[in-house]
Amino acid sequence: MNIPARFGVGSGPLVLLLVTSCNTANEHARQCETELGPIPGFQCTDGAVVPILVDGVQVDQHQSGTQCDQPAIADANCRVGTRVGRIDTQDAVWTFLCRNGDDMVQLIGHNPATGATCFFETVFEVSQQSDALTVETGTVQGLLPAPGDSDYATVWKAPAQVAFQRCWTCHGADAFVHSPYIDGAMTDDGERVVPNVSGPDSAYYLVGDAFERRTRGNERLRSIHIEGNGCLECHRYVDVRQFGEDFAEPWDINARMPPDDPGSMERDYQALWECAQDGPDNTQGCSWRDVPGE
């Protein structure tokens, strides 16, 4: 793993974090399977295509920048061909994301009953690490290995490498982040691929030494809270500033939320936004609330 020079390789605390929490991909898998059950193997082609719309019409060509109705929020693009899939098992729901243009795959496993959650990501240019994988039309093709397969640790990153990217920065309130972009992907039965399995009081915690050391300390999972705020009756607040400067322009939250009466909670949302901007410590009536854990 390459450590950015600005952190100081010999500075002590960072080295300690990486050494003590850098268990292998297989060890992390065993920890996760204890709480989530077996980790499934899958192919990107098992997932549904995330549609790209322009003026309400689905297009089959990449659009420049964010020039589409519902751009991606993680990297602000309108690329055609990204796939997202869901696998339901006895104890968990799994979602995988195969972004078009990225030679890599991401996977989240979540146990709705307990809140236990695991994040996984393949190595970059994963198709060059396994003979079973290729890239066609911008997306990884082939069967991604499951724990027990000989190439599992070659394809999937060690947990410290994944935790170093701080997945919980965006996934701070719940395991799954919803947006008009990702919710455009539908199953054959007409359901959204990415499930809505959490509420304002749902348990949520991250499994694995590399993640627990971070999210139970200074970066613990928490969200802002305003008593009586209508938005928080259905879900916790996600600070959309985490998604970058491009977020505010493509999406008008009040044009979409709440789903049954868009714009009717404009004042509630404005209060949350102002608290996120100024911080709970500087906003009367707003406070931090830890996300319920294990």
C-alpha positions in Angstrom: 0.0 0.0 0.0 1.4 3.4 -0.9 1.2 5.9 2.0 1.0 9.6 1.0 4.1 11.4 2.1 2.2 14.1 3.9 1.2 11.6 6.6 4.8 10.9 7.5 5.6 7.2 7.2 7.6 7.2 10.4 5.2 9.3 12.4 4.0 6.5 14.7 0.2 6.6 15.1 -0.5 6.0 11.4 2.0 3.1 11.2 0.5 1.6 14.3 -3.0 1.7 12.8 -1.9 0.1 9.6 0.2 -2.6 11.2 -2.2 -3.6 14.0 -5.4 -3.6 11.9 -4.0 -4.9 8.6 -5.4 -8.4 8.7 -5.8 -10.1 5.4 -8.7 -10.1 3.0 -9.5 -13.7 4.1 -9.3 -12.9 7.8 -11.7 -10.0 7.3 -14.0 -12.2 5.3 -14.2 -14.7 8.2 -15.0 -11.8 10.6 -17.8 -10.6 8.4 -19.2 -14.1 7.7 -19.6 -14.6 11.5 -22.1 -11.7 11.5 -23.5 -11.7 8.0 -23.3 -15.3 6.9 -21.6 -16.5 3.7 -20.2 -13.8 1.4 -21.6 -14.6 -2.1 -19.7 -14.7 -5.4 -21.2 -12.8 -8.2 -20.7 -11.2 -11.7 -21.3 -7.6 -12.6 -23.6 -8.7 -15.3 -25.9 -10.1 -12.6 -26.7 -6.5 -11.7 -29.1 -4.0 -13.3 -27.9 -1.2 -15.5 -28.2 2.3 -13.9 -30.1 4.3 -16.5 -28.8 7.6 -17.7 -31.6 10.0 -18.6 -31.6 13.3 -20.6 -34.9 15.2 -20.4 -36.6 12.1 -19.1 -35.4 9.8 -22.0 -32.9 7.0 -21.4 -29.8 7.4 -23.6 -27.1 4.9 -24.6 -24.1 7.2 -24.9 -22.0 8.8 -22.2 -22.9 12.4 -21.4 -20.4 15.1 -20.8 -19.7 15.9 -17.1 -23.0 16.0 -15.2 -25.2 16.9 -18.3 -27.9 14.3 -17.5 -31.0 14.3 -15.3 -29.5 12.2 -12.5 -25.7 12.2 -12.3 -23.8 9.9 -10.1 -23.0 11.5 -6.7 -19.8 9.6 -5.8 -17.8 10.8 -8.8 -20.3 13.2 -10.5 -20.6 11.6 -14.0 -23.2 10.5 -16.5 -21.4 7.4 -17.9 -23.6 4.7 -19.4 -23.2 1.1 -18.4 -22.7 1.2 -14.6 -24.4 -1.8 -12.9 -25.6 -2.3 -9.4 -26.9 -5.6 -8.0 -28.5 -7.0 -4.9 -28.1 -10.5 -3.4 -30.4 -11.5 -0.5 -29.2 -14.2 1.8 -30.6 -15.6 5.0 -29.0 -13.1 7.3 -27.9 -10.2 5.1 -28.5 -8.1 2.0 -25.6 -7.5 -0.3 -25.2 -4.8 -2.9 -22.4 -4.6 -5.4 -21.4 -1.7 -7.7 -19.6 -2.0 -11.0 -18.9 1.5 -12.2 -18.4 1.9 -16.0 -14.9 3.1 -16.6 -13.4 1.7 -13.4 -11.5 -1.6 -13.5 -12.7 -2.4 -10.0 -15.8 -3.5 -8.0 -17.3 -2.6 -4.6 -19.5 -4.7 -2.3 -21.5 -3.9 0.9 -23.0 -6.5 3.1 -25.6 -5.5 5.8 -27.5 -7.4 8.4 -30.7 -5.4 8.9 -31.5 -7.3 12.1 -28.3 -6.4 13.9 -26.9 -3.5 11.9 -23.6 -5.3 11.2 -22.1 -4.0 8.0 -19.0 -4.9 5.9 -17.3 -2.9 3.1 -15.3 -4.6 0.4 -13.4 -3.4 -2.7 -11.4 -5.1 -5.3 -7.8 -4.0 -6.1 -7.5 -1.4 -8.9 -7.2 -2.9 -12.4 -8.6 -6.1 -11.0 -8.9 -7.7 -14.5 -5.1 -7.8 -14.5 -5.0 -9.8 -11.3 -7.2 -12.7 -12.3 -7.4 -14.8 -15.4 -11.2 -15.1 -14.8 -11.8 -11.4 -15.1 -11.8 -9.1 -18.1 -13.1 -5.6 -19.0 -15.6 -5.2 -21.8 -17.4 -2.0 -22.7 -15.9 -0.4 -19.7 -17.2 -2.8 -17.0 -15.5 -5.8 -15.2 -16.7 -9.1 -16.6 -16.4 -12.6 -15.0 -17.1 -14.3 -11.7 -15.8 -12.4 -8.7 -14.3 -14.9 -6.2 -15.9 -15.7 -2.8 -13.9 -16.6 0.3 -12.3 -20.0 -0.1 -11.5 -19.4 -3.7 -7.8 -19.5 -4.4 -7.7 -16.0 -5.9 -9.9 -14.3 -3.3 -7.1 -12.4 -1.5 -5.5 -11.5 -4.9 -8.7 -9.9 -6.1 -10.1 -8.3 -2.9 -8.2 -5.6 -0.9 -7.0 -6.1 2.6 -9.4 -4.4 5.0 -6.9 -1.7 6.1 -6.7 -0.6 2.5 -10.5 -0.2 2.3 -10.8 1.5 5.7 -8.1 3.9 4.7 -10.5 5.3 2.2 -13.0 6.1 5.0 -16.2 4.6 3.5 -18.2 5.9 6.4 -17.6 9.5 5.3 -20.5 9.0 2.9 -22.0 5.9 4.5 -22.1 7.6 7.9 -25.8 7.3 8.6 -26.7 4.0 7.1 -25.1 1.2 5.0 -26.8 2.2 1.8 -26.8 5.7 0.3 -29.8 6.5 -1.9 -30.0 9.0 -4.7 -32.1 9.5 -7.8 -29.1 8.1 -9.8 -28.7 4.8 -7.9 -32.4 4.4 -7.3 -33.0 4.4 -11.1 -31.7 0.8 -11.1 -34.6 -1.6 -10.9 -35.0 -5.4 -10.5 -37.0 -7.4 -13.0 -39.9 -7.2 -10.5 -39.9 -3.4 -10.6 -38.2 -2.9 -7.2 -35.3 -0.6 -6.5 -32.1 -2.6 -6.5 -30.6 -0.8 -3.5 -32.9 -1.6 -0.6 -34.3 0.8 1.9 -33.8 -1.3 5.1 -33.0 1.4 7.7 -34.9 3.9 9.8 -34.0 6.7 12.1 -33.4 4.3 15.0 -31.9 1.4 13.1 -28.7 -0.2 14.4 -25.6 0.3 12.2 -22.0 -0.6 12.8 -19.0 -1.7 10.9 -17.3 -5.1 11.3 -13.6 -5.7 11.3 -10.6 -4.4 13.3 -9.6 -1.9 10.7 -13.0 -0.3 10.7 -13.8 -0.6 14.4 -10.7 1.2 15.5 -11.7 4.3 13.4 -15.5 4.4 13.8 -15.4 3.9 17.6 -13.0 6.7 18.2 -12.8 10.2 16.8 -14.6 9.2 13.6 -17.5 7.4 15.3 -20.8 7.0 13.3 -23.1 9.8 14.2 -25.6 12.2 12.6 -27.0 15.6 13.4 -30.4 15.7 15.1 -33.1 18.3 15.5 -36.0 17.3 17.7 -39.3 17.3 15.8 -37.7 17.7 12.4 -39.9 16.0 9.9 -37.1 14.7 7.7 -35.8 12.7 10.6 -39.0 10.8 11.2 -38.1 8.5 8.3 -34.3 8.4 8.2 -31.1 9.9 9.6 -29.6 12.9 7.9 -26.7 12.4 5.5 -24.5 15.5 5.2 -24.6 15.9 1.4 -21.5 18.2 1.5 -19.5 14.9 1.7 -20.5 14.2 -1.9 -18.6 17.3 -3.2 -19.4 20.7 -4.8 -21.2 19.1 -7.7 -24.0 17.8 -5.5 -26.1 21.0 -5.0 -26.3 21.8 -8.7 -27.6 18.6 -10.3 -30.1 17.7 -7.4 -32.8 19.8 -5.9 -33.6 17.9 -2.8 -37.0 19.7 -2.3 -38.0 18.7 -5.8 -37.8 15.0 -4.8 -38.4 14.8 -1.0 -40.5 13.7 0.7 -41.5 11.3 -2.1 -45.3 11.6 -1.5 -45.2 15.5 -1.3 -42.0 17.0 -2.7 -41.1 20.4 -1.2 -43.5 20.1 1.8 -40.6 19.8 4.2 -38.4 22.6 2.8 -38.1 24.3 6.1 -37.1 21.1 7.9 -34.5 20.4 5.3 -33.2 23.9 5.4 -32.7 23.6 9.2 -30.7 20.4 8.7 -28.6 22.0 6.0 -27.8 25.1 8.1 -26.8 22.9 11.0 -24.5 20.9 8.7 -23.0 24.1 7.4 -22.4 25.7 10.8 -22.0 22.6 13.0 -24.2 21.4 15.8 -22.0 23.1 18.4 -22.8 26.5 16.7 -26.5 25.8 16.0 -29.2 26.2 18.6 -31.5 23.2 18.9 -29.2 20.9 16.9 -26.9 18.2 18.3 -24.9 15.2 17.4 -26.5 11.8 17.9 -24.5 8.6 17.8 -25.8 6.0 15.5 -27.0 2.9 17.5 -24.4 0.2 17.3 -24.0 -3.4 18.4 
